[in-house]
Amino acid sequence: MAALAKFRPVDSSQHDKDELREIVRERSFRSGRYTLSSGIESDIYFNMKPTMMMARGAQLAALEFLKIAEQVEAEYVGGLEMGAVPVIGSMAAVSSAMNKPINTIFVRKTPKPHGTRDVIEGLGPKEDLEGKVVLIVDDVATSGKSILKAIEEVRRVGGIVGDAACLVDRDEGATELLAQHGVTLHSVLHASEFVERH
């Protein structure tokens, strides 16, 4: 049980956020010429997996998202595969260790081709999202379309989504797109924080 004391309260400090920023800078930020998933070319790129799969990066990212989840009184946290999956797994584990458990789900891009053919994964046999407040998260927000797809699927099964969150916001339209659908985007970090010092 002593190891649990290492987890800080959900109101993580500015020091934690600064540390997360430096981990992202070292492990996930790249400059050059890259084609994004949207097909648009960019001179900066964020591959958040090396941050979210690192023990300390996973913990810090989870703490930042858990702080937002608490603020918006979310009952579940979820997101679209694959971007959201590493961090939501960390969130479930960290929240339990903090005695503030929150369950997580993820949305498949296409229905599971066998078995239950589920689009939303993580719910137990007698569990559903009807009337539940769900925070939708993603690792990087660009246009916001990936986040919106997850929102639409959660809303389709009765979940209530008024908030979304991302670890890095590229500030390329996601906030505006989600606002059109009644969703507020909470961004932990912004791409400009990395470009200014590069």
BELBEL-V826034 format. One record per backbone hydrogen bond with DSSP energy under -1.0 kcal/mol. CO is the residue of the C=O (numbers start at 0). NH is the residue of the N-H. If there is no record, write none. Layout:
# BELBEL-V826034
co=[CO:CO]
nh=[NH:NH]
This chain:
# BELBEL-V826034
co=[0:1:2:3:9:12:13:14:15:16:17:18:19:20:21:22:23:23:27:29:33:35:39:41:42:44:47:48:53:54:55:56:57:58:59:60:61:62:63:64:65:66:67:68:75:76:77:78:79:83:84:85:86:87:88:89:90:91:92:93:94:95:102:105:106:113:117:118:120:123:128:131:132:132:134:135:137:138:140:141:143:144:145:146:147:148:149:150:151:153:154:157:159:161:162:163:164:165:166:167:168:172:173:174:175:177:177:178:183:185:188:189:190:190:191]
nh=[3:4:5:6:11:16:17:18:19:20:21:22:23:24:25:26:27:28:46:44:41:38:35:33:31:29:51:52:57:58:59:60:61:62:63:64:65:66:67:68:69:70:71:73:134:104:136:106:83:87:88:89:90:91:92:93:94:95:96:97:99:98:76:120:80:116:111:107:105:126:131:159:74:75:77:164:166:167:169:173:147:148:149:150:151:152:153:154:155:158:157:130:133:183:135:185:137:187:188:140:190:176:177:178:179:180:182:181:163:165:168:192:193:194:195]
